[in-house]
Amino acid sequence: MFSKKLKQLRKEKGYTQKQLATLLQTAESTIGMYEQGRRMPGPKMVHKIEQVLELPDGYLMQELEQAQGIDLLSSEIKRRLSR
């Protein structure tokens, strides 16, 4: 899951949420929401995160797409069951 992977990678690099937020020029609360799965970053932010955490291009994008695919599937199932 994207949120858990982001948190793990941030900690491996030794960054606090505040430090990562500063490097990404965003709010600390935004990083917290990403890590809690309450919010998902857009493609530009994912690319910035990959650069800051020194990850290969597309590494986190795959995680994000998987997470969103699962969320979309879950939403579709709930919608169909509620009919």
KOLLOVO-819542 format. One record per residue: residue number from 1; residue in three letters; x, y, z of N, C-alpha, C in turn. Coordinates in pm, 1 decimal. Layout:
% residues N
atom k NUM&r ala&n_x X&n_y Y&n_z Z&ca_x X&ca_y Y&ca_z Z&c_x X&c_y Y&c_z Z
...
% end
This chain:
% residues 83
atom k 1&r met&n_x 83.8&n_y -117.2&n_z 0.0&ca_x 0.0&ca_y 0.0&ca_z 0.0&c_x 89.0&c_y 124.4&c_z 0.0
atom k 2&r phe&n_x 48.4&n_y 223.1&n_z -76.3&ca_x 128.2&ca_y 344.2&ca_z -94.5&c_x 163.5&c_y 410.5&c_z 37.9
atom k 3&r ser&n_x 65.6&n_y 429.2&n_z 124.1&ca_x 88.3&ca_y 502.7&ca_z 248.6&c_x 195.3&c_y 436.8&c_z 335.7
atom k 4&r lys&n_x 188.2&n_y 306.8&n_z 349.1&ca_x 286.3&ca_y 234.6&ca_z 430.7&c_x 424.8&c_y 238.3&c_z 367.2
atom k 5&r lys&n_x 428.3&n_y 226.3&n_z 236.5&ca_x 555.8&ca_y 228.4&ca_z 163.9&c_x 622.6&c_y 365.1&c_z 179.0
atom k 6&r leu&n_x 544.9&n_y 471.3&n_z 165.9&ca_x 600.2&ca_y 605.7&ca_z 180.0&c_x 659.3&c_y 624.7&c_z 319.3
atom k 7&r lys&n_x 585.4&n_y 585.1&n_z 420.1&ca_x 633.6&ca_y 599.5&ca_z 557.7&c_x 762.6&c_y 520.5&c_z 578.8
atom k 8&r gln&n_x 765.8&n_y 399.1&n_z 530.6&ca_x 884.0&ca_y 313.6&ca_z 543.5&c_x 1004.9&c_y 377.5&c_z 475.9
atom k 9&r leu&n_x 985.9&n_y 424.8&n_z 352.6&ca_x 1096.1&ca_y 484.0&ca_z 277.9&c_x 1145.2&c_y 612.8&c_z 343.6
atom k 10&r arg&n_x 1052.4&n_y 693.3&n_z 394.6&ca_x 1089.8&ca_y 817.5&ca_z 463.4&c_x 1177.1&c_y 785.7&c_z 585.3
atom k 11&r lys&n_x 1133.1&n_y 687.5&n_z 662.9&ca_x 1208.3&ca_y 650.3&ca_z 783.0&c_x 1344.5&c_y 591.5&c_z 747.9
atom k 12&r glu&n_x 1350.8&n_y 513.2&n_z 641.6&ca_x 1479.3&ca_y 455.8&ca_z 598.7&c_x 1580.2&c_y 564.5&c_z 564.0
atom k 13&r lys&n_x 1530.7&n_y 675.8&n_z 509.6&ca_x 1619.1&ca_y 787.9&ca_z 475.3&c_x 1649.3&c_y 875.0&c_z 597.3
atom k 14&r gly&n_x 1580.6&n_y 848.8&n_z 708.9&ca_x 1607.6&ca_y 923.0&ca_z 831.4&c_x 1536.6&c_y 1057.2&c_z 840.1
atom k 15&r tyr&n_x 1433.7&n_y 1077.1&n_z 759.5&ca_x 1359.9&ca_y 1203.2&ca_z 760.9&c_x 1239.1&c_y 1195.9&c_z 853.0
atom k 16&r thr&n_x 1211.2&n_y 1308.1&n_z 919.7&ca_x 1084.3&ca_y 1322.8&ca_z 989.1&c_x 981.4&c_y 1368.5&c_z 885.3
atom k 17&r gln&n_x 854.7&n_y 1366.1&n_z 921.7&ca_x 752.6&ca_y 1416.7&ca_z 829.9&c_x 778.5&c_y 1564.0&c_z 799.4
atom k 18&r lys&n_x 818.7&n_y 1638.4&n_z 900.8&ca_x 845.3&ca_y 1781.8&ca_z 882.8&c_x 961.4&c_y 1804.3&c_z 785.8
atom k 19&r gln&n_x 1068.0&n_y 1726.2&n_z 800.3&ca_x 1183.3&ca_y 1741.2&ca_z 711.3&c_x 1145.8&c_y 1707.7&c_z 567.0
atom k 20&r leu&n_x 1071.3&n_y 1600.5&n_z 549.2&ca_x 1030.1&ca_y 1563.6&ca_z 414.0&c_x 939.7&c_y 1670.1&c_z 354.9
atom k 21&r ala&n_x 848.7&n_y 1720.3&n_z 436.1&ca_x 757.8&ca_y 1825.6&ca_z 389.5&c_x 836.4&c_y 1949.6&c_z 344.1
atom k 22&r thr&n_x 937.5&n_y 1985.9&n_z 420.7&ca_x 1020.9&ca_y 2101.6&ca_z 385.2&c_x 1090.7&c_y 2078.7&c_z 251.8
atom k 23&r leu&n_x 1148.2&n_y 1960.9&n_z 235.4&ca_x 1216.3&ca_y 1928.7&ca_z 109.8&c_x 1120.6&c_y 1928.5&c_z -9.5
atom k 24&r leu&n_x 994.9&n_y 1892.3&n_z 15.4&ca_x 894.6&ca_y 1885.4&ca_z -91.7&c_x 816.5&c_y 2015.4&c_z -106.4
atom k 25&r gln&n_x 846.5&n_y 2111.8&n_z -21.2&ca_x 778.1&ca_y 2240.3&ca_z -20.1&c_x 627.0&c_y 2222.0&c_z -5.2
atom k 26&r thr&n_x 590.1&n_y 2145.2&n_z 96.1&ca_x 450.1&ca_y 2122.0&ca_z 126.3&c_x 433.6&c_y 2122.4&c_z 278.2
atom k 27&r ala&n_x 311.4&n_y 2106.7&n_z 324.7&ca_x 284.4&ca_y 2107.6&ca_z 467.8&c_x 313.2&c_y 1971.9&c_z 531.0
atom k 28&r glu&n_x 356.7&n_y 1975.1&n_z 655.4&ca_x 380.5&ca_y 1852.1&ca_z 730.1&c_x 252.3&c_y 1769.1&c_z 737.4
atom k 29&r ser&n_x 138.4&n_y 1835.7&n_z 752.2&ca_x 9.9&ca_y 1764.7&ca_z 760.5&c_x -20.7&c_y 1689.7&c_z 631.2
atom k 30&r thr&n_x 26.2&n_y 1741.1&n_z 519.5&ca_x 5.8&ca_y 1673.3&ca_z 391.3&c_x 78.8&c_y 1539.7&c_z 390.3
atom k 31&r ile&n_x 201.9&n_y 1539.2&n_z 439.0&ca_x 279.1&ca_y 1414.8&ca_z 446.5&c_x 207.8&c_y 1317.2&c_z 539.6
atom k 32&r gly&n_x 160.5&n_y 1367.7&n_z 651.9&ca_x 86.6&ca_y 1283.3&ca_z 745.7&c_x -36.1&c_y 1220.8&c_z 681.9
atom k 33&r met&n_x -108.9&n_y 1299.6&n_z 603.9&ca_x -228.3&ca_y 1245.6&ca_z 536.7&c_x -190.7&c_y 1140.8&c_z 431.9
atom k 34&r tyr&n_x -81.7&n_y 1163.3&n_z 360.1&ca_x -34.8&ca_y 1062.7&ca_z 264.5&c_x -3.4&c_y 931.8&c_z 337.0
atom k 35&r glu&n_x 65.6&n_y 943.3&n_z 448.7&ca_x 108.0&ca_y 823.8&ca_z 522.4&c_x -8.4&c_y 753.1&c_z 591.9
atom k 36&r gln&n_x -115.1&n_y 825.6&n_z 618.7&ca_x -234.6&ca_y 765.3&ca_z 679.8&c_x -331.2&c_y 711.9&c_z 574.4
atom k 37&r gly&n_x -303.1&n_y 740.4&n_z 448.4&ca_x -391.9&ca_y 697.0&ca_z 341.1&c_x -516.9&c_y 781.4&c_z 329.8
atom k 38&r arg&n_x -517.0&n_y 897.7&n_z 392.8&ca_x -632.9&ca_y 986.8&ca_z 388.8&c_x -631.4&c_y 1077.7&c_z 266.0
atom k 39&r arg&n_x -516.1&n_y 1082.9&n_z 202.2&ca_x -499.0&ca_y 1166.2&ca_z 83.2&c_x -393.6&c_y 1101.8&c_z -3.9
atom k 40&r met&n_x -407.4&n_y 1116.4&n_z -135.4&ca_x -307.7&ca_y 1061.7&ca_z -227.6&c_x -246.9&c_y 1176.1&c_z -308.8
atom k 41&r pro&n_x -115.2&n_y 1172.6&n_z -326.8&ca_x -49.9&ca_y 1278.1&ca_z -404.9&c_x -77.0&c_y 1261.9&c_z -554.0
atom k 42&r gly&n_x -67.1&n_y 1372.4&n_z -623.7&ca_x -77.5&ca_y 1369.3&ca_z -768.8&c_x 54.4&c_y 1323.6&c_z -829.5
atom k 43&r pro&n_x 54.4&n_y 1300.7&n_z -960.3&ca_x 176.1&ca_y 1252.0&ca_z -1028.0&c_x 298.5&c_y 1341.5&c_z -1010.3
atom k 44&r lys&n_x 279.8&n_y 1474.2&n_z -1011.6&ca_x 395.0&ca_y 1564.3&ca_z -995.4&c_x 456.3&c_y 1550.3&c_z -856.8
atom k 45&r met&n_x 371.6&n_y 1539.5&n_z -755.9&ca_x 421.7&ca_y 1524.9&ca_z -619.6&c_x 489.7&c_y 1388.9&c_z -602.6
atom k 46&r val&n_x 433.3&n_y 1285.5&n_z -662.1&ca_x 496.0&ca_y 1152.9&ca_z -654.0&c_x 636.7&c_y 1159.3&c_z -713.4
atom k 47&r his&n_x 649.8&n_y 1227.1&n_z -825.1&ca_x 781.5&ca_y 1240.5&ca_z -889.3&c_x 878.6&c_y 1315.8&c_z -797.1
atom k 48&r lys&n_x 830.6&n_y 1422.2&n_z -732.4&ca_x 915.2&ca_y 1497.4&ca_z -639.4&c_x 958.4&c_y 1409.3&c_z -521.7
atom k 49&r ile&n_x 865.2&n_y 1329.6&n_z -470.3&ca_x 897.0&ca_y 1239.7&ca_z -359.2&c_x 1003.7&c_y 1139.8&c_z -402.0
atom k 50&r glu&n_x 987.2&n_y 1084.6&n_z -522.1&ca_x 1086.3&ca_y 989.1&ca_z -574.3&c_x 1224.5&c_y 1053.7&c_z -582.5
atom k 51&r gln&n_x 1229.7&n_y 1179.2&n_z -626.8&ca_x 1358.5&ca_y 1248.2&ca_z -638.5&c_x 1421.2&c_y 1271.7&c_z -500.9
atom k 52&r val&n_x 1342.1&n_y 1321.5&n_z -407.9&ca_x 1393.1&ca_y 1352.7&ca_z -274.3&c_x 1440.1&c_y 1226.1&c_z -202.7
atom k 53&r leu&n_x 1363.6&n_y 1117.6&n_z -217.4&ca_x 1399.8&ca_y 991.9&ca_z -151.2&c_x 1497.9&c_y 908.0&c_z -233.6
atom k 54&r glu&n_x 1542.4&n_y 964.2&n_z -346.4&ca_x 1640.3&ca_y 899.8&ca_z -434.2&c_x 1593.5&c_y 762.4&c_z -480.4
atom k 55&r leu&n_x 1472.1&n_y 759.5&n_z -532.5&ca_x 1411.4&ca_y 636.1&ca_z -583.2&c_x 1411.1&c_y 638.3&c_z -735.5
atom k 56&r pro&n_x 1407.2&n_y 522.2&n_z -798.1&ca_x 1396.4&ca_y 519.3&ca_z -944.3&c_x 1264.4&c_y 582.5&c_z -989.7
atom k 57&r asp&n_x 1267.2&n_y 647.1&n_z -1105.2&ca_x 1144.6&ca_y 705.0&ca_z -1160.9&c_x 1038.3&c_y 596.6&c_z -1174.8
atom k 58&r gly&n_x 919.9&n_y 626.8&n_z -1128.0&ca_x 808.5&ca_y 534.5&ca_z -1141.5&c_x 792.3&c_y 436.8&c_z -1025.6
atom k 59&r tyr&n_x 887.9&n_y 433.5&n_z -935.8&ca_x 884.5&ca_y 337.7&ca_z -824.8&c_x 760.3&c_y 356.4&c_z -738.4
atom k 60&r leu&n_x 738.1&n_y 477.8&n_z -692.6&ca_x 620.8&ca_y 504.3&ca_z -608.6&c_x 492.9&c_y 516.9&c_z -690.8
atom k 61&r met&n_x 506.3&n_y 553.7&n_z -816.4&ca_x 387.3&ca_y 567.0&ca_z -901.4&c_x 315.6&c_y 432.2&c_z -912.6
atom k 62&r gln&n_x 390.4&n_y 324.3&n_z -920.7&ca_x 329.4&ca_y 191.2&ca_z -925.5&c_x 251.9&c_y 163.7&c_z -797.6
atom k 63&r glu&n_x 308.5&n_y 200.0&n_z -683.9&ca_x 240.8&ca_y 181.7&ca_z -555.2&c_x 112.0&c_y 263.1&c_z -550.6
atom k 64&r leu&n_x 119.8&n_y 386.3&n_z -598.3&ca_x 3.0&ca_y 474.5&ca_z -597.9&c_x -106.6&c_y 420.7&c_z -688.0
atom k 65&r glu&n_x -68.9&n_y 377.6&n_z -806.8&ca_x -168.2&ca_y 323.9&ca_z -900.6&c_x -235.2&c_y 199.8&c_z -843.4
atom k 66&r gln&n_x -159.4&n_y 114.9&n_z -776.7&ca_x -217.9&ca_y -3.0&ca_z -713.3&c_x -315.7&c_y 38.0&c_z -604.3
atom k 67&r ala&n_x -275.1&n_y 131.8&n_z -521.2&ca_x -360.9&ca_y 177.2&ca_z -411.2&c_x -489.7&c_y 238.1&c_z -465.2
atom k 68&r gln&n_x -478.7&n_y 319.9&n_z -568.5&ca_x -597.2&ca_y 382.7&ca_z -625.4&c_x -684.4&c_y 280.7&c_z -695.8
atom k 69&r gly&n_x -623.6&n_y 183.3&n_z -760.4&ca_x -700.7&ca_y 78.8&ca_z -827.2&c_x -783.8&c_y -0.6&c_z -728.7
atom k 70&r ile&n_x -724.3&n_y -32.4&n_z -615.2&ca_x -795.8&ca_y -105.8&ca_z -511.4&c_x -908.1&c_y -20.4&c_z -455.7
atom k 71&r asp&n_x -880.3&n_y 108.9&n_z -431.0&ca_x -983.4&ca_y 197.8&ca_z -379.9&c_x -1097.7&c_y 211.3&c_z -478.4
atom k 72&r leu&n_x -1064.9&n_y 223.7&n_z -607.2&ca_x -1168.7&ca_y 236.9&ca_z -708.9&c_x -1252.5&c_y 110.2&c_z -717.4
atom k 73&r leu&n_x -1188.2&n_y -4.6&n_z -709.9&ca_x -1258.6&ca_y -131.0&ca_z -713.8&c_x -1351.6&c_y -143.7&c_z -594.3
atom k 74&r ser&n_x -1302.2&n_y -109.2&n_z -477.6&ca_x -1382.1&ca_y -115.5&ca_z -355.3&c_x -1504.3&c_y -24.8&c_z -366.3
atom k 75&r ser&n_x -1485.2&n_y 95.4&n_z -418.3&ca_x -1596.7&ca_y 189.3&ca_z -435.7&c_x -1700.1&c_y 134.4&c_z -532.9
atom k 76&r glu&n_x -1653.1&n_y 73.5&n_z -640.1&ca_x -1744.2&ca_y 17.5&ca_z -740.5&c_x -1824.5&c_y -98.7&c_z -682.7
atom k 77&r ile&n_x -1760.9&n_y -183.2&n_z -605.7&ca_x -1831.1&ca_y -295.3&ca_z -543.0&c_x -1938.5&c_y -243.1&c_z -447.5
atom k 78&r lys&n_x -1901.6&n_y -146.4&n_z -363.0&ca_x -1998.5&ca_y -88.9&ca_z -269.8&c_x -2116.7&c_y -25.9&c_z -344.4
atom k 79&r arg&n_x -2088.4&n_y 42.4&n_z -454.4&ca_x -2193.8&ca_y 107.5&ca_z -531.5&c_x -2290.6&c_y 4.5&c_z -587.9
atom k 80&r arg&n_x -2236.5&n_y -103.5&n_z -640.8&ca_x -2321.6&ca_y -207.4&ca_z -700.7&c_x -2403.7&c_y -281.3&c_z -595.5
atom k 81&r leu&n_x -2346.5&n_y -303.8&n_z -479.4&ca_x -2417.7&ca_y -374.0&ca_z -373.8&c_x -2529.5&c_y -289.5&c_z -314.1
atom k 82&r ser&n_x -2515.9&n_y -159.5&n_z -321.5&ca_x -2618.2&ca_y -72.0&ca_z -262.9&c_x -2740.4&c_y -52.9&c_z -352.0
atom k 83&r arg&n_x -2737.3&n_y -107.1&n_z -471.7&ca_x -2852.6&ca_y -93.8&ca_z -564.4&c_x -2965.7&c_y -182.4&c_z -523.4
% end
